[in-house]
Amino acid sequence: MEHRVFCVKLQKELPGLDEPPFDTDLGQKIYENVSLEAWKGWTEFCKMLLNEYRLNPARKEDQEAIVKQMEQYFFGGGATAPVEYVPPTH
């Protein structure tokens, strides 16, 4: 059966992730409250953060910065794009 959640980001019931993205309390919270659609939005946002801030996911302090942004993105006031960031125009 499909895992469905009431998505905290998109404010509607949607298909959720197949499993928690991490083996942590935050991973479980995301699994229970974030839709697959919102997670895909986060992964795109995260790529932008990595590029703009030149973060290295292998570095512990960069991982912590990413996790902090992720918590803000889903459960805080929303993550903020870097001040210098200009979204691509299509």
Secondary structure, 3 states (H helix, E strand, C coil): CCCEEECCCCCCEEEECCCCCCCCHHHHHHHHHCEHHHHHHHHHHHHHHHHHHCCCCCCHHHHHHHHHHHHHHHHCCCCCCCCCCCCCCC
